[in-house]
Amino acid sequence: MSENNQKSASEDSLEVVEVETEGVDDEGNLVIDELLVAVDSEGRIVATDETAAVITSEGDAVVDEKLSVVGEDGQLHAVEEDVSVLEAEE
């Protein structure tokens, strides 16, 4: 499943594009990936916020969130990353 939501903005501000995908990997884990992209009025990416989650059939979960911004070199650079591991109660 894939979903694409665009929230329009004025010429002087940023537009946020959201893409969400989900599926099942080869091991039977549910994988969800949500990507938010901030785009300027000229269509250039200025920042991203990506959250990826893997949920096992036992109920354990790993959530990785990464915030990146475009540097002076024009490349995305991670400025914050947070990984959480949640184990299911037995």
C-alpha positions in Angstrom: 0.0 0.0 0.0 1.3 3.5 -0.8 -0.2 6.8 -0.1 0.8 10.3 -1.2 -0.6 13.4 0.4 0.4 16.9 -0.7 -0.3 20.0 1.4 0.0 23.1 -0.8 1.6 26.3 0.3 2.2 29.8 -0.9 5.2 30.6 -3.1 7.3 32.0 -0.2 6.8 29.0 2.0 7.5 25.3 1.9 5.3 22.5 0.6 5.2 19.2 2.5 4.8 16.0 0.7 4.1 12.8 2.6 4.6 9.3 1.3 3.7 6.2 3.3 4.4 2.6 2.3 3.8 -0.6 4.2 4.4 -4.3 3.4 5.7 -7.6 4.8 9.3 -8.6 4.5 10.7 -12.1 3.8 10.6 -13.0 7.5 7.0 -12.1 7.9 7.6 -8.8 9.7 5.3 -5.8 9.0 7.4 -2.9 7.6 6.1 0.7 7.6 7.9 3.6 6.1 6.7 7.2 6.4 8.6 10.0 4.6 7.8 13.7 4.9 9.7 15.9 2.5 9.8 19.8 2.7 10.1 21.3 -0.8 10.7 25.0 -1.6 8.8 27.0 -4.2 11.4 25.9 -6.9 10.9 22.2 -6.2 14.1 21.7 -4.3 14.1 19.4 -1.2 15.2 21.3 1.9 14.5 18.7 4.6 13.2 15.2 5.2 11.7 13.4 8.2 11.6 9.6 7.8 10.2 7.1 10.2 10.7 3.4 9.5 9.1 0.8 11.8 9.5 -3.0 11.7 7.0 -5.0 13.8 7.6 -8.7 14.3 5.0 -11.4 14.6 5.9 -11.7 18.3 4.9 -8.0 18.7 8.5 -6.6 19.1 9.1 -3.3 17.3 12.0 -1.3 16.1 11.3 2.3 15.2 14.0 4.5 13.4 13.3 8.2 12.9 15.8 10.3 11.0 15.6 14.1 10.4 17.8 15.4 7.6 18.4 18.9 6.2 20.1 20.1 3.0 23.6 21.5 3.6 25.5 24.1 1.7 26.9 21.3 -0.5 23.3 20.5 -1.7 23.3 17.1 0.0 21.0 15.8 2.8 22.7 15.5 6.2 21.2 13.7 9.2 20.8 16.2 12.1 19.0 13.8 14.4 18.3 10.1 14.6 16.4 8.2 17.2 16.1 4.4 17.3 13.7 2.8 19.7 13.4 -0.9 20.4 10.1 -2.1 22.1 9.8 -5.7 23.2 6.4 -7.3 23.6 5.4 -8.3 27.1 5.3 -12.1 27.6 
